[in-house]
Amino acid sequence: MSKHESLVRRTGESRNEAVVHSYLKNRCVVLIPALLAWTTACVESSGPKQTPVDTLPNIAGLTVSAPVPVPAGSAHASAAVVSVDESVVYISLAPGSVPMGIKATVRALSTGDSVTTAVVNGGFDPVAISASIGDTIAVAIERFGFADPIRALQVVAARRAPVVVRTDPPPQKRDVPLNSVMVVVFSTPLDPATLTTGSVQLWRDATPVAGTVRFADALQLIVEFQPLNVLDPQTAYHLVVTQSIRDVNGIGLESPVAVPFTTATGGSAAGLAFASVTAGGLDDATISYGLAFGHTCALTTDGAAYCWGWNGYGQLGDGSTTDQSVPIAVTGGLAFSSVVARGARTCGLTPRGAAFCWGGQPVLQSDMSFVALAAGGYHDCGLTTGGEAYCWGENYSGQLGNGRSGPHLGSDAGFVSGGLDFVALTAGTYHTCGLDTTGAAYCWGDNFYGELGDGSSRDSSIVPVPVSRGRNFVALQAGYYHTCALTDAGAAYCWGEFFGSDPVLVSAGVNWGTAPTPTPPFPLPWLAG
């Protein structure tokens, strides 16, 4: 039992019960059944009451694996695991389980170790944490627009059959690209000997589709099925995962899985159908559009990117600098999950987290994996699953946040200084802002119009500085020379051009005035890649 918990185990009480009792003692938590939140548990100070394991609060779709050994030198012992023990467990959440979810914090109550991951489409892929049989895992999921997180507790079992967390394409997906690679994410690392074209299959009616299978990650959690040939257009297929596949503990899949989907037409770009856009946090990483000063980009339902408008720097991504009044396809044949645009830049994020940015044809920005992107006027930033921020592009005002300034126009992603754990990023013309896990906002880069929001008159900052007045924000969005943020109480604050260097409460009906187009304090660079 960990000294971090300062537990006192009663006679006959199990290790897990002691952990749960310590966690609930002297706490009052409220259950909202429809939201799967905490159970009302006001415990008297005289001592904790018995809490049966089967009555612990849970979230449908949440899976905690049985312990698996940590292979020597494997990625299990990297950043996802806080402290390496004899074994780790994997925690995952099926898509759609927590709509509007932004971030999940997973904690092992016996040790206090925790790991944080982004929630995308209402779920998250497996994350690892050191734990053993009988330990209790606590999960808290923050949601966009809600002050209180949804919480759950699960006890680590000695045996737990693996499940399919998600697939790409998901069930009933339409307009799937003809050159797609099928992806299956499992809840527990697999035994590689059981990964065959017999355990993961693709069918067209009663005819098997020839292809190959492989792991897409070092942890052997993600499997890809690559068809040998492009799929037929407007055709129904089934991705099948059988129970012959087993995890590293030798346990077979809990139940077979069949995922029906239909392919796209494979025709021209005429009659494009763009998906609707919804408000929210990282959930919007599915289908989206990006608006810039002179151009707009959008994704079709199959992830193809189209742009139109001003194309002076090649920001439409069609390989030219010719303006377009109708949507034109971005070259390269890539499928994106989100797209962002600002100034002369456009960036797209693939379903596997690869970032491509362009003024000109799309170029791979980094071999890193991101969960969200932010496009600035002449720089871009990406957010990793671990909450780290990386930026690249122009750096005249320190908008890359790497502790340096200067005309950096490279495509290498640089780490944002300060060791902050972000849940959201947004970029203006020459400044960048981020929201950390506590709801605090930080900004860096140019301060000509007060874009830093710290109340100072400094010219710029090459590292993140906290926005003044300590508001608890849940979302923020940068304009060209200003930023606005929303508090957990629904109040909007803005700073920068028109507003000043301190955040001010925005009220309905207030005229903030107009100003002539500002002249930047330095030359505009030309970007073409």
Residue pairs with C-beta under 8 A, 6 or more apart in sequence:
1 7
1 9
1 15
1 18
1 19
1 110
2 110
2 111
2 112
4 111
4 112
5 19
5 22
5 109
5 110
5 112
6 22
7 18
7 19
7 22
8 18
9 15
9 18
10 18
13 21
14 134
15 110
15 134
15 135
16 53
16 134
16 135
16 136
16 155
17 50
17 51
19 109
19 110
19 135
19 136
20 51
20 53
20 56
20 109
20 136
20 153
21 48
21 49
21 51
22 48
22 109
23 109
23 136
23 138
23 153
24 41
24 43
24 48
24 51
25 43
25 47
25 48
26 43
26 45
27 41
27 42
27 43
28 40
28 41
28 42
29 37
29 38
29 39
29 40
29 41
29 151
30 37
30 38
30 40
31 37
31 38
31 39
31 40
31 57
35 150
36 57
36 58
36 59
36 60
36 150
36 152
37 57
37 148
37 150
37 151
38 57
38 151
39 55
39 57
41 51
43 49
53 155
56 136
56 152
56 153
56 154
56 155
57 151
57 152
57 153
58 152
58 153
58 154
59 93
59 97
59 98
59 139
59 141
59 150
59 152
60 97
61 93
61 94
61 96
61 97
61 123
62 91
62 92
62 93
62 94
62 97
62 139
62 152
62 154
63 90
63 91
63 92
63 93
63 94
63 160
63 163
63 165
63 187
64 89
64 90
64 91
64 137
64 154
64 155
64 156
64 157
64 160
65 89
65 90
65 91
65 126
65 160
65 162
65 187
65 188
65 247
66 89
66 133
66 156
66 157
66 158
66 159
66 160
66 188
66 249
66 251
67 87
67 88
67 89
67 131
67 132
67 133
67 156
68 87
68 88
68 89
68 90
68 188
68 189
68 247
68 248
68 249
69 86
69 87
69 248
70 76
70 77
70 81
70 84
70 85
70 86
70 87
70 88
74 218
74 219
75 218
75 219
76 84
76 88
76 128
76 219
77 84
79 386
80 115
80 127
80 128
80 129
80 386
81 88
81 115
81 128
81 129
81 130
82 113
82 114
82 115
82 129
82 130
83 111
83 113
83 130
84 130
85 111
85 130
85 131
85 132
86 132
87 130
87 131
87 132
88 128
88 129
88 130
88 131
89 128
89 129
89 131
89 135
89 137
89 156
90 126
90 127
90 128
90 187
90 188
90 189
90 221
91 106
91 126
91 127
91 128
91 129
91 137
91 139
92 123
92 124
92 125
92 126
92 127
92 165
92 185
92 187
93 104
93 119
93 122
93 123
93 124
93 139
93 141
93 165
94 123
94 165
94 166
95 120
95 121
95 122
95 123
95 166
95 170
96 121
96 122
96 123
97 122
97 123
98 119
98 122
98 123
98 141
98 143
98 150
99 122
99 143
99 283
100 122
100 143
100 144
100 145
100 146
100 280
100 281
100 283
101 119
101 122
101 123
101 141
101 142
101 143
101 144
101 150
101 281
101 282
101 283
102 118
102 119
102 142
102 143
102 144
102 281
102 282
102 283
102 423
102 424
103 116
103 117
103 118
103 119
103 141
103 142
103 281
103 282
103 387
103 423
103 437
104 116
104 117
104 118
104 119
104 124
104 139
104 140
104 141
104 142
105 114
105 115
105 116
105 139
105 140
105 141
105 142
105 149
105 437
106 114
106 115
106 116
106 117
106 127
106 129
106 137
106 138
106 139
107 113
107 114
107 129
107 137
107 138
107 139
107 140
108 114
108 129
108 130
108 131
108 135
108 136
108 137
108 138
109 135
109 136
109 137
109 138
110 131
110 132
110 135
110 136
111 130
111 131
111 135
113 129
113 130
114 129
115 127
115 128
115 129
116 386
116 387
116 421
116 437
117 124
117 125
117 127
117 385
117 386
118 124
118 282
118 371
118 372
118 383
118 385
118 387
118 423
119 141
119 142
119 281
119 282
119 283
120 282
120 283
120 285
120 286
120 371
121 283
121 285
121 286
122 283
123 165
123 166
125 165
125 166
125 185
125 221
125 222
126 165
126 185
126 186
126 187
126 188
126 219
126 221
128 219
129 137
131 137
131 156
132 156
133 156
133 157
133 158
134 155
134 156
135 155
135 156
136 153
136 154
136 155
136 156
137 153
137 154
137 155
137 156
138 151
138 152
138 153
139 151
139 152
139 153
139 154
140 149
140 150
140 151
141 149
141 150
141 151
142 149
142 423
143 149
143 150
144 279
144 280
144 281
144 283
144 474
144 475
145 280
145 474
147 488
147 489
159 249
159 251
160 188
160 251
161 247
161 251
161 252
161 253
161 254
162 186
162 187
162 188
162 190
162 245
162 246
162 247
162 251
162 252
162 253
162 254
163 186
163 187
163 253
163 254
163 255
164 184
164 185
164 186
164 187
164 241
164 253
164 257
165 185
165 186
165 187
166 185
167 182
167 183
167 184
167 185
167 239
167 257
167 259
168 182
168 183
168 351
169 176
169 180
169 182
169 239
169 259
169 261
170 259
170 261
171 259
171 260
171 261
172 260
172 261
173 261
173 262
174 261
174 262
174 264
174 301
175 262
175 263
175 264
175 265
175 273
175 300
175 301
175 302
176 231
176 237
176 261
176 262
176 263
176 264
176 302
177 263
177 264
177 302
177 303
177 304
177 335
178 230
178 231
178 232
178 233
178 263
178 264
178 266
179 230
179 231
179 333
180 227
180 231
180 335
181 224
181 225
181 226
181 227
182 200
182 202
182 224
182 225
182 226
182 227
182 239
183 216
183 222
183 223
183 224
183 225
183 351
183 352
184 200
184 222
184 223
184 224
184 225
184 239
184 241
184 257
185 221
185 222
185 223
186 221
186 222
186 223
186 245
186 247
187 221
188 221
188 247
188 248
188 249
188 251
189 219
189 220
189 221
189 247
189 248
190 215
190 220
190 221
190 223
190 245
190 246
190 247
190 248
191 245
191 246
191 247
191 248
191 250
192 215
192 220
194 244
194 245
194 246
195 213
195 214
195 215
195 223
195 245
196 213
196 244
197 211
197 212
197 213
198 242
198 244
199 213
199 241
199 242
199 244
199 245
200 213
200 223
200 225
200 239
200 240
200 241
200 242
200 245
201 208
201 209
201 225
201 239
201 240
201 241
201 242
202 208
202 209
202 211
202 225
202 227
202 237
202 238
202 239
202 240
203 209
203 237
203 238
203 240
204 232
204 235
204 236
204 237
205 236
209 227
209 231
209 237
210 227
210 228
210 229
211 225
211 226
211 227
211 228
212 225
212 226
212 228
213 223
213 224
213 225
213 226
214 223
214 224
214 226
215 222
215 223
215 224
216 222
216 223
216 224
216 352
220 248
225 239
231 237
231 263
232 263
233 263
233 264
233 265
233 266
233 267
234 262
234 263
234 264
234 265
234 266
235 262
235 263
236 260
236 261
236 262
237 260
237 261
237 262
237 263
238 258
238 259
238 260
238 261
239 258
239 259
239 261
240 256
240 257
240 258
240 259
241 253
241 256
241 257
241 258
242 253
242 256
243 252
243 253
243 255
243 256
244 252
245 252
245 253
246 252
246 253
264 302
269 304
269 306
269 327
269 328
269 329
272 300
272 306
272 327
273 300
273 301
274 287
274 289
274 298
274 299
274 300
274 301
274 306
275 286
275 287
275 288
275 299
275 300
275 301
276 287
277 284
277 287
277 288
277 289
278 284
281 423
281 424
281 475
282 371
282 372
282 423
282 424
284 338
285 337
285 338
285 349
285 371
285 372
286 337
286 338
287 299
287 301
287 303
287 337
287 338
288 298
288 299
288 338
288 339
288 340
289 296
289 297
289 298
289 299
289 339
290 296
290 297
290 298
290 339
290 340
290 341
290 342
290 346
290 347
290 375
291 341
292 309
292 315
292 341
292 342
292 343
292 344
292 345
292 346
292 375
293 310
293 342
293 343
293 480
294 309
294 310
294 312
295 307
295 308
295 309
295 310
295 311
295 315
295 316
295 341
295 346
296 307
296 308
296 309
296 341
297 305
297 306
297 307
297 308
297 316
297 317
297 330
297 339
297 341
297 346
297 348
298 305
298 306
298 307
298 327
298 339
299 305
299 306
299 336
299 337
299 338
299 339
300 306
302 335
303 334
303 335
303 336
303 337
303 351
304 329
304 330
304 335
304 336
305 317
305 329
305 330
305 334
305 336
305 339
305 348
306 327
306 328
306 329
306 330
307 315
307 316
307 317
307 318
307 324
307 327
307 328
307 330
307 341
307 346
308 316
308 324
308 325
308 326
308 327
308 328
309 316
309 323
309 324
309 325
310 323
311 318
311 320
311 321
311 322
311 323
311 324
312 321
312 323
312 344
313 321
313 344
313 345
313 359
313 360
313 526
313 527
313 528
314 320
314 321
314 358
314 359
314 360
314 361
314 528
315 341
315 343
315 344
315 345
315 346
315 358
315 359
316 324
316 328
316 330
316 346
317 330
317 331
317 332
317 346
317 358
317 360
317 361
317 362
318 324
318 328
318 329
318 330
318 331
319 331
319 360
319 361
330 348
330 358
330 362
331 361
331 362
332 356
332 361
332 362
334 348
334 350
334 356
334 362
335 350
335 351
336 348
336 349
336 350
336 351
336 356
337 349
337 350
337 351
338 348
338 349
338 372
338 373
339 346
339 347
339 348
339 349
340 346
340 347
340 348
340 373
340 374
340 375
341 347
341 375
342 375
342 376
342 377
342 427
342 428
342 429
343 375
343 376
343 377
343 378
343 429
343 480
344 359
344 377
344 378
344 527
345 357
345 358
345 359
345 375
345 376
345 377
345 378
345 379
345 380
345 393
345 527
346 357
346 358
346 359
346 375
347 355
347 356
347 357
347 358
347 365
347 373
347 375
347 380
348 355
348 356
348 357
348 362
348 373
349 355
349 356
349 370
349 372
349 373
350 356
352 369
353 368
353 369
353 370
353 371
354 364
354 369
354 370
355 364
355 365
355 366
355 368
355 370
355 373
355 380
355 382
355 413
356 362
356 363
356 364
356 365
357 363
357 365
357 375
357 380
357 392
357 393
357 411
358 529
359 527
359 528
359 529
360 528
360 529
361 529
363 411
363 529
365 380
365 382
365 392
365 411
365 413
366 382
366 390
366 392
366 411
366 412
366 413
368 382
368 384
368 390
368 413
369 384
369 385
370 382
370 383
370 384
370 390
371 383
371 384
371 385
372 382
372 383
372 424
372 425
373 380
373 381
373 382
373 383
373 425
374 380
374 381
374 382
374 383
374 425
374 426
374 427
374 432
374 478
375 427
376 393
376 399
376 427
376 428
376 429
376 430
376 431
376 432
376 478
377 394
377 427
377 428
377 429
377 430
377 480
378 393
378 394
378 429
378 430
378 524
378 525
378 527
379 391
379 392
379 393
379 394
379 395
379 399
379 400
379 427
379 432
380 391
380 392
380 393
380 427
381 389
381 390
381 391
381 392
381 416
381 425
381 427
381 432
382 389
382 390
382 391
382 413
382 425
383 389
383 422
383 423
383 424
383 425
384 390
386 421
387 420
387 421
387 422
387 423
387 436
387 437
388 415
388 416
388 421
388 422
389 401
389 415
389 416
389 420
389 422
389 425
389 434
390 413
390 414
390 415
390 416
391 399
391 400
391 401
391 402
391 413
391 414
391 416
391 427
391 432
392 400
392 410
392 411
392 412
392 413
392 414
393 400
393 408
393 409
393 410
393 527
394 407
394 408
394 409
394 525
394 527
395 402
395 404
395 405
395 406
395 407
395 408
396 405
396 406
396 407
396 430
396 522
396 525
397 405
397 430
397 431
397 445
397 446
397 459
397 460
397 522
398 404
398 405
398 444
398 445
398 446
398 460
398 461
398 462
398 463
399 427
399 430
399 431
399 432
399 444
399 445
399 446
400 408
400 414
400 416
400 432
400 445
401 416
401 417
401 418
401 432
401 444
401 445
401 462
401 463
401 464
402 414
402 415
402 416
402 417
402 462
403 417
403 462
403 463
404 462
405 460
405 462
407 525
409 525
409 527
411 529
416 432
416 434
416 444
416 464
417 462
417 463
417 464
418 442
418 463
418 464
420 434
420 436
420 442
420 464
421 436
421 437
422 434
422 435
422 436
422 437
423 435
423 436
423 437
424 434
424 435
424 475
424 476
425 432
425 433
425 434
425 435
426 432
426 433
426 434
426 476
426 477
426 478
426 483
427 433
427 478
428 445
428 451
428 478
428 479
428 480
428 481
428 482
428 483
428 496
429 446
429 480
429 481
429 520
430 445
430 446
430 448
430 451
430 481
430 520
431 443
431 444
431 445
431 446
431 447
431 451
431 452
431 478
431 481
431 483
431 496
432 443
432 444
432 445
432 478
433 441
433 442
433 443
433 444
433 453
433 467
433 476
433 478
433 483
434 441
434 442
434 443
434 464
435 441
435 442
435 473
435 474
435 475
435 476
435 485
436 442
438 472
439 471
439 472
439 473
439 474
439 488
440 466
440 467
440 470
440 472
440 473
441 453
441 466
441 467
441 471
441 473
441 476
441 483
441 485
442 464
442 465
442 466
442 467
443 451
443 452
443 453
443 454
443 461
443 464
443 465
443 467
443 483
444 452
444 461
444 462
444 463
444 464
444 465
445 451
445 452
445 460
445 461
446 459
446 460
446 521
447 456
447 457
447 458
447 459
447 460
447 461
447 501
448 459
448 460
448 481
448 518
448 520
448 521
449 481
449 482
449 496
449 497
449 518
450 495
450 496
450 497
450 499
450 500
450 501
450 502
451 481
451 482
451 483
451 495
451 496
451 497
452 458
452 460
452 461
452 465
452 467
452 495
452 501
453 467
453 468
453 483
453 495
453 496
453 501
453 502
453 503
454 461
454 465
454 466
454 467
454 468
454 501
455 468
455 501
455 502
456 465
456 501
457 501
467 485
467 495
467 503
468 502
468 503
469 502
469 503
471 485
471 487
471 493
471 503
472 487
472 488
473 485
473 486
473 487
473 488
473 493
474 486
474 487
474 488
475 485
475 486
476 483
476 484
476 485
476 486
477 483
477 484
477 485
479 496
479 497
480 497
481 496
481 497
481 518
482 494
482 495
482 496
482 497
482 498
482 499
483 494
483 495
483 496
484 492
484 493
484 494
484 506
485 492
485 493
485 494
485 503
486 492
487 493
491 505
492 505
492 506
493 503
493 504
493 505
493 506
494 503
494 504
494 506
495 501
495 502
495 503
495 504
497 515
497 518
498 512
498 513
498 515
499 512
